[in-house]
């Protein structure tokens, strides 16, 4: 072979190798590039729901017909109504005034596709032993108006023998419509749903000003395209979800907007579930209790939750997802809380989003057997008063940003957790498992810009499978009492540039802030107990930090703007000095920490990179 052919072959080989390298590099970095471009939303989305004047007032014009319900003789005065057996069929537009009581009958709305139908219930009681007591099949919109000072009862049976579709799966609720449904008026509505759901709309659903009580075998209130609640009083006891939207095909639908009112839910599955966005205004008062069954394997950390109606699946109402989720507030894309009073006691996460959570304001009380607040992508807390009195992990997401508010967290595992932790609650394919794959590792951060934050954790206090950045606020972390966890635990860096930081706990896994911080921190190895009063003073006797320990501890780190380079500071416990440190370095520890007290000489010293993280032992 001559030299020219060899050169050509070698050139071709080089070109092929370069092409292969480019292809491999592209595919290896494609996902990362996409993930780096994931938007971190810290403001949330404002939902605007339009209401017509007549929807808000609950008024009606002269009725087309008056229906007097009776077991002996139901009478109809007017037009637009067909009466066959115990079934009353409304077939044209207009308002229909309904009063009286019937123990086995039903109302069917089968009007034109452009007809608006209004049912005015005035002390009406409708019980059906065969099908849905109210079934809206066709109309452009169905409005149920509850007359002033009236009490109205809707009750179905445990089995339906009359269906309106070929597959015999609908209706599947005591009040069921395939059209937009509006419930308004100042009266009261009581729904006893013995078959499956209480109130169902296959389109949009608005509930305005009304007083509604629902006791349902499965879901309480179910709307497909959206649910809008405006200044209503709603009480739901359900064997499935309390309130849910179900449209998962259109990203602009499947939302729930709560614009004032009082909502109480006692459910075995999710309390309030939006397929896309859940938005809560400042005028809402929400109380949710979920009672799903907790299922554990031999590993106590490997847990999931089974909630909801466990009977025979009929129609589309009960799904496998429903039967494994028992969260308080839940959304597929986003939860934004602009205010109000929210109290949740849940067996699964109290507040959960597969996307983002934004809390701008509100008084929020949470108690959970799993996470207090969890979002797969990011959590932004801009204000409000948040108290997580019980949780497995307190606040968890791939990215957490705190810009204000007062936050108290009590947890049996990690306090604030970035992108999962050592527990099995985030892995192994359990129902409702955590998913942080949508955010690149470089974006996995805890950022604290402001706020008053208190964490009491049996696991890691502030735990980041990424980095921590503290720029302001008042942060106190009562870390673990066991040596297998740390009050601070991070994989990247923990940079402190502002704020008041107090961290204490067991010393076995201790990490200090990073040496590339700009604000000085002091770490004292000293043992103490719950109730100790701890004070840090400078040479002049000025108190730099004061706090009372909530639990036993073996080490304390304090960082705040009053610690200055070259000055000496003394730590007092119950009035007695336990040691002094001169702030010669950004991270300064007492000398015993350099002698293996917290993982050997590479942990806790003055000049150790990233504060000297110790490798975790199994």
N, C-alpha and C positions, 0 to 999 in steps of 0.2 A: 504493500500500500504506500503510495507516495505521500510526501509531506503535506501537499495541498488537501488531500482527502482527510488526513488526520486532523488538520486545522479546522476543516468544515465540520467534521463529526464532533470535535471538542466544542466548537462554537454552538452547535445545536444542543449538545448536552448541557452547556451552561445556560442557554435560553430555557430549556425544559426545567432545570433545577430552579431558576429564578421564578418561573411561572408557578411551579409547585409551592415555592416558599410564599409567594403572594397569595395564592389561594388559601393555604393553611393559615396565614396571618389574618386574612379577611374573616374567615369563619371563626377563628379563635376570638376575635375582637368584635365581631358583629353584635353579639348580645350585650357585651359590655358597653359598646358605643350607644346602642339603643337605650340601655338602662341609665347611662349617664345623662340622657336627654329627658328622663322622666321628670315632669314638672312637680315641684314641691309646692302645693297649694296651702297657704296659711290663712286665707281669707274666707274660703268657703263660697257657696253659691246662694244668692238670694232668689227664692222662688216667688213669683208673682201669680196669684190666683185671681181671676176676674169673677166678680159676683154681680149679677143683675139686681136691680132694686127690689123686684118682687121676690127674689130668692132670699134676700136679707130680711125683708119685712114679714114674709110668710102670709101675705094677704092673698085673697082670691076674689075673682069677680063673681057675678051671679052664676050659680052652678047650673050645669046642664041637666042634672038629675039628682034626686035625693033618694038614697038607698037606706031603708030601715030593715036592719038585720033581725031575724027572729027564727027560732027553731020551729015555731008553728006556722008562720006565714011571713016570709020576707016580701016587702013591697018596694016597688020602684016607681017614683014619680018623676017623669021627664023622659028624655030620649037618650039615644046612644048606648043603651044597655040591652043585652040579651040575657035571659034567665032560663037556665036549663038544669033541672034538678037542684043541687046545692051549689052549682057553679054560676057565678055572675061574671059575664064577659062584657067588658067595655070596649067599644069598637070605633070611637070617634073622639076628636079633640074636645077639650073643655075641662071644667072643674066638676067633680062628683062628690057630693056631701054624703058621708057614710056614718051612721050611728046605729046603736043597738048591739045585739049579741047573737052569735050563732055558734053552736057546739060542733058542727061538722059541715063546713062550707069553705069556699075559696073564691078569690077575686082574680080574674085573668084580664090583663090589659093586652088587647090585640087590635090596636088602632093602626092608622096609616103611618108609613115611615116618616112623614113630615108632620104628624100630629103631636102636639104637646098635651099630655094628660096630667091632671092634678087630682089626687085623692085627698079629700079633707076628712081626717078622722076626728070625730067628736064623741068621745066616750064609746068607741067601737071596740068590740071584742070578737076576734075571728080565730076559731080553732078548726084545723083541718086534720082529718084522720087518714087522708089519702095522698095529699100532695102539699105544695107550698101554699099557705094561706093567701099570700099575695104574689102573683107571678106576672112580671112584665115581659111579654114576648116581643111585641113590636110597638114602637112609637119613636118619635125623635127624642123625647125626654119624658121621664116620669118623675113627678114631684109628689111626695107624701107630706102633707101639711098637718101638723098636730094643733088642733084648735086650742085657743087659750083656755087654761084651767081644766083641760080634759085629761083623762087617763085612758090609754088605749093598750089593748093586749093582743099579741099575735102569738099563737102556739101551734106547733105542728106535732106529728106523731113520730115514733121511733122508726117506722117504715113508710115508704111511699109506694103506692100502687099505681099512681097516675103520673106519667112523665109527658113532656111535650117535645122530646126529640127522639130520633129513631134508635139511638144507642141506650136509651133509658138511663141516662146519667144526670139529666137536668130536668127540673130545678133541683138544686142541692142545698137550698137555704130557706128558712122560714119566710123571709122577704127576698125575692129573687127577681132580678131584671137583666135582660140582655141589652138594655138601653142605659143612657146616662140617668143616674138616680140622684135626686135631691130630697133630703129630709130636712124640713124646717118647721117653724112654728114654736110657740112657747109652751105647748102641752108636753105630756109625758108619754113615752112609748116603752112598753115592756115586751121583750121578745124571749120566748122560751123555745129554743131550737133543740128538739129532741132527736132529730134525724142527723143533721150534720152542722151546717153553718147558720149563723143568725141572720145577718144582712149581707147580701151579695149583689154586686153590680159587675156585669161583664164589660162595662165601659168605665166612665168616670163616676165618682161618688162624692157628693158634698153633704156635710152635716152642719146645719147652721142653727144656732141658738137653742136647739132642742135638748130635752132631758130624756136620755135613753138608757135603759137597763137591759142587758143581754146575758142570758145563761145558755151556753151552747155546748153541744157534744163535741164539736170540732172548732173551727175558727169562729170568732165572734163577728168581726166585720171584715169583708173581703171586697176590694175594688180592683179591677184590672188596670186600667190606664192611670188612675190616680185616686187618692183620697185627700180631700180638703176638709179640715175641721175648723169651724169658726165659732168661737164663743159658745160651744156646746158643753153640756154635762153628760159624760158617758161613763157607764160602769159595765165592765165585761168580766164574766167568769166563764172561762173556756177550757175545753179539753184539748184544744189545739192552740193556734196562734190567737192573740187578742185582736190585733188590727193589722192587716197586711195588704200590700199592693202586689200584683203578680205579673205585670207586663215586662217580659225580659227580651222582647224583640225590638223595641223602639227605645233608644237611649234617652229620648226626651220625655218618655212616659214612665210609668212604674214608680211614681214618686208619692210621698206623703207630706203634706204641709199642714202643720198644726198652728193655727193662728188664734190662740187664746182658748180659754175654756178649762174645764176640769176633767181629767181622764183618770180612771182607776181600773187597773187590769189585774186579774188573778188568772194566770194561764199555766198550762203544763208544757207548752212550747214557747215560742218567742212572744214577747209582749207586744212590741210594735215592729213590724218588718216592712221595709221599703225595698223593692227590687232595685231601684236606682238611688234616689236621693231622699233623705229624711230631713226635713227642716222644721225647727221648733222656734216659735217666736217668744218674745219677752213676756207675753201675757198668759202663758200656759202653766197649768199645775198638773203634774203627771206623777202617778204613784203606780208602780208595777211590781208584782211578785210573780216569779216563774218557779215552777215546781217540777222540773224535769228530773228523771231518775239518773243518779250518778253511777256510772259503771266503771269499775277499776279492774285492771289486771293484777298480777302478782307484784308488778312494779307500781308502787303507790303514786308515782308521777305520771304513769300512763293512764290517763283518764279521759272519758268522753261522756256525753250527756244524751240521754234518750228522753225526749219529751213528746207530748202530743197524744192525740187520740190513737189508740192502738187497735181499734176494731177493724171491721172489714172495709177495705178501700172501695168507695163508691164514687164514680165520676173522677174529676180532676182535683178534688179538694184536698185530699190527703196525699202527701208525697213522702218519699224516703228521706228527703232533706228535713221536712218538717218534723219527722219522728226522731231526729238526732240533734236538734238544736233547741236550746231553752235559754235564749238570751233576752236581755231586757229591751234595749233599743238596738236594731240591726238594720244595716243597709248594704246593698251591693256595691255602690259607688261612693257615697258620701253621707255623712251626718254633720249638719251644722246646727249648733245650739246658740241662739242669740239671747237667751234669757229664760226666765220662768223658774219655777220650783219643780225639781225632779228628784224623786226618791225611788230607788230600785233595789230590790232584794232578789237576786237571781242565782240559779244553780250553774248557769253557764256565764259567759261574759256579760257584764252589766251594760256596757256600751260597746258595740262591735261594728266595724265597717271593713269590707273587703278592699276599700280604697282609702279614703281619708276621713278624719274627724277634725272639725274646727269648733272650738268652744270660745265664744266671744263674751258670754256673760251667763249669769244664772246661779241659783243655789242648788247644788247637786250633791245628793247623799247616795252613796253606793255601797252595797254589800254583796260580794260575789264568791262563789265557790271556785271560780276560775279568775280570769282577768277582770280588773275593774274597768279599764278603758283600753281597747285594742283596735288598731288599724293596721292593715297590711302595708300601706304606703307611707302615710305620715299623719301625725297628730300635731295640731297647733292649739295651744291654750293661750288666749289673749286676755282673758279676764274671768271673773266669776269666783265663786266660793265652792271648792270641790273637796268633799270629804269622802275618802275611800276607807271605810272603817274595817272592812274585811275583804281579802282577796288572796288568790294564789300568786299572781303577779299584778302589781298595781296599775302601771301605765306601760303599754308595750306597742312599739311600732318600729319600722325601719328607720324613721326619722322623727324625732320629737323636738318641737320648738316651743319654749315657754316664754311668753312676752309679758305676762302679768297674771294677776289673780292670786288667790290664796288656796294652796293645795296641801292636803294632809293625806298621807298614804300609810296604811298598815297592811302588811303582807306576810304570808307564810313563806314566800320565796323572794323573788327580786322585786325591788321597789319600782324603779323606772328602768325598763329593759329595751335595749335597741337591738332589733333583728334577732330575737330569740335568745335562748340561753341553753343551759345544760339540761334543763328538764325536758321530758319527753312530750310535754304538751304541745310542742311546736313541730313534732316530726312523726314519723312512723305511720303516716296515712290515716290517723284516727279521724272520725267525723269532726268537722269544724277545726281541723288543724290550722296552725298559723302558716302564712305564706308570705315570705319577704323577697321572693325572686324578682319582683318587678322593680326593685331599687338596687342600683349598683353598690358594691361594698364601699366605694369612695364617698357615697352619699349617705351612708349609715351613720348618723350622728345624733347626739343629744346636745341641743343648744339651749342655754338658759340665759336670756337677756334681762329678765326682770321677774318679779313675783316673790311671794312668800311661800317657801316649799319646806315641808316637813315629811321625812320618810322614816318609817320604823319597819325594818325588814329583817326577817330571819335568814333570808338568802343574801345575795348581793344588794347593796343599797342602790347605787347608781351603776348600772351594768350596761356596757356598750360593746357589742361585737363590731366595733368601729371606734369612733373617737368621742370625746366629751369636750365641750367648749362652754365655759362659765364666764359670762361677761357682766353680770349684774344680778341683783336680787338678794334675798336672804334665804340661805339653804342650810338646813340641819338634817344630817343623816345619822340615825341610830342604827348602826349596822348589825351584822350577825354576832351572836355570842359563840358560835362554833368556828373552828379554825379552817373549815373547808370553804368558806366564802369570805368576801371582802366588802367593806363599806363602799369602796371604789373599786371597780373592776372594768378595765378597758383593754382593747387589743391594739389600738393605734396610739393616741395621745390624749392627755387630759390637760387642756390649756386653760389656765385661770388668768383672766385679765381684769376682773372686777367682781364686785359683789362681796357678800359676807358668807363665808363657807365654814361650817363646823361639821366634822365627820369623826365618828368614834365607833369602836366595835372591837371584835377579836383581832389579834395581830397576825395570825398564821398566814393569811393571804393578802396582807396589806399592800396597797399601792398608794404612793403619794401622787400629787399633781406632777405634771411633766416639768422638766427643767427649762423648757422654752416658754413657760408662763411669764407674764410680766408683773404679776402681783405675788408678793412674798407669802410663803406658807411655812408654818412651824408644826413639826410632828413630835409629840411627846409619848414615849412608851411608859405607861403607868397604869396600874390596875385599880379598878374601882367598881362600884355597885350602883344599882338604880337608886335614885334619890340624892346622889351626890350633887352638891352645888359647885360648879367649876367656874373659875374666873381666870382670865389671862390679863396680866397687868404689865405696863411698860416700866422703865426705870423710875419714872416720876410717880408711879402708883396709880396712873390712870387706867381704868378698866377698858380693855380693848374688846373683850368678848365675855359674855356671861350666859351660862345655860345650866339646866338641871338634867342629869343623865336619866334616861328612861329605862336603862338596862345595864347589866354588867359590861365592862369594857376592858381592853388591854392596851389601847393606843388611841390617841386623839390628834387630829390634824385641824389647825385653824388657819384660815387665810382671809385677810380683809385689807382694805386700803390703809388702815392705820399701822400696819406693820412696815417698818422702814429699814432699809439696809443699814447694817452696822449697829442697830440698837439691840438691847438685851431685854428679854421678856421672861416673866416668871409665871408659872402655872400654879394655881392654888386649888386644892380640893378640900372643901369644907373648912376653909380658912387656913389650911396648912400648905406650905410650899412643897411641891413634889419635883421641882426642877426648873432650871433656867436655860434659855437658848439665846445665842447671839445670831441675828439674822445676817449672816455673811453671804448666804447663797439664796437663790430664789426658792429652793427647797432645802430646808434645814431640819435635821433630826437630832435628837440627843444621842450621845456617843454609843450607848448600848445597842442601838439599832445596827451598828456597823459590825457587831460581833456575832451575827447569825441569829439574833433574836427574832427576826421576821424573814426567814428564808436565806440567811447567810449574808455575806458581805456585799452582794449585789442587790440588796433590797433595803431601801430606805435611807441610804447614805446621802451625803450632801451633793454629790456630783454624779449620781447614777442616772443614765438615760431613761426618760419616761418615768421617772420616779422609781425605777428599779423593780419592775414587775417580776414576781416569782412564778415559776411554772407550777401549775396546779397539780397536786398529787391525786391519784385515783382513790 
